[in-house]
Structure formats: structure tokens, C-alpha cells
Amino acid sequence: MSIWTVEAVCTGTARPFNGAELSAITKRPREGTMQVLRDGLAPDEQADRRVHGGPEMALHLYPLDHHAFWRATIGDHPALDEPGGFGSNLAVSGLTEEHVHIGDRFRLGAALIEVSQPRQPCWKIEHRFGAKGMVAAIIRTGRCGWYFRVIDNGEVAAGDSLERISIGAAEWSVAQVFAALIAGKGTPAEYTELANLAALAPKLREKAALKQG
């Protein structure tokens, strides 16, 4: 299968999250057509641009398929009924980390986007759901989601297609990159490959270069 349906397009605003801390992890479905620009959807916000957002993390997709796993793991939290519950901009079923590769290109509505990196989990996920151990579970299971960069601007709306039009690094799925670089299970040879993988986000290429040994 190379065509999926975008069930929802979600955006958020930076709001108080943990005392004085702000976060835009709560993404809500938007009606109508949204602009897909180099830095992501317009409008969409990220509270801490050092670790979220920007051209290499313009759009986030967290597979809807994983919501059932989390419901069985942490219970029936209301956010699991939300398509953007994990901070995902795009709600899509039937597409997971094992089936997506770094550099894969997709037609998203009228925009062209490219897979750039896995999402590295942080404490905000556990705070959002009020459940300890979620970060460790993501690292253990690889249910991380991923980011896209935007190659060509365009527009998208719920109901549009997400169509894969080319395969990038077929030997490097998002799941494999996550296992190597985030879960720390890579080998020196794999780190060398990743350090030279042009389609991988620069910060992860730098991380791989430091691990080459």
C-alpha cells in the first residue's frame, strides 16, 4: 500500500503545561484547508524551538495504530481518543515506523514532504498522560513516530491523501534508526552509515558521528 488517508490535520498553541513551563503538545483537529510551509503547518506552534519544530521537524506523525497499545498499557486516557493526542500533526492509520524510511517522499495533499528523523520521546509525554514509564516503553518498543521536512509548500485538509511517491534509504527504516541512535543499540558500522546518510536530520547525523568510535 502506498496511499493512506489523512484522518485529521492537527495544530496547537503553546499553553501552560507544568507550572511555568509551556507546551503545544496538545494538538486539535482543524477544519478546512491548512497551509503546509517550510516550518510546518500555518498556524501551529512549538513552545521550545530548540527541540521541536523548524525545517527538520516541520510535521510530526504519530501513528494512530499505537493508541490501542497505550490504552492497554496505561488505561483509557481521554487523550487517546484525540487524533493529535501525542502531539501529532497528521492522523494516519496503517502506517508505522517499520514501513517508513529516512528520505521517503510523500505527497501530502498538494505539498511534498520527506521523512527526516524519528521522534525522540521526552518527559512531556508522561506529563500529558499522567503515566510514568511511557518514555521507557517507547524506547523499548520503538513506538516513537517521526518527523517530516517540507520539500514543496502546499495545502492539506482532513480527507486528503498521503501518498508515498519514492523510497529513500530502504535499508534504514524509522524503526531501525530509532533503535540505533535513540535506544543505543547501533554498531560502529551502523553509526558510520548514519553519519553519512544525507537525508537524516543533521543533528542525528552529528550524534551518529560521535558514536562511531
Stockholm file with secondary structure:
# STOCKHOLM 1.0

chainA/1-213         MSIWTVEAVCTGTARPFNGAELSAITKRPREGTMQVLRDGLAPDEQADRRVHGGPEMALHLYPLDHHAFWRATIGDHPALDEPGGFGSNLAVSGLTEEHVHIGDRFRLGAALIEVSQPRQPCWKIEHRFGAKGMVAAIIRTGRCGWYFRVIDNGEVAAGDSLERISIGAAEWSVAQVFAALIAGKGTPAEYTELANLAALAPKLREKAALKQG
#=GR chainA/1-213 SS CCEEECCEEEECCCEEEETTEEECCCCEECCSCEEEETTEEESCCCSCTTTSCSGGGSEEECCGGGHHHHHHHHCCCGGGGSTTTTSCSEECSSCCGGGCBTTCEEEETTEEEEEEEECCCCHHHHHHHTCTTHHHHHHHHCCCCEEEEEEECEEECTTCEEEEEECCCTTCBHHHHIIIIISCCCCHHHHHHHHTCTTSCHHHHHHHHHHCC
#=GC SS_cons         CCEEECCEEEECCCEEEETTEEECCCCEECCSCEEEETTEEESCCCSCTTTSCSGGGSEEECCGGGHHHHHHHHCCCGGGGSTTTTSCSEECSSCCGGGCBTTCEEEETTEEEEEEEECCCCHHHHHHHTCTTHHHHHHHHCCCCEEEEEEECEEECTTCEEEEEECCCTTCBHHHHIIIIISCCCCHHHHHHHHTCTTSCHHHHHHHHHHCC
//
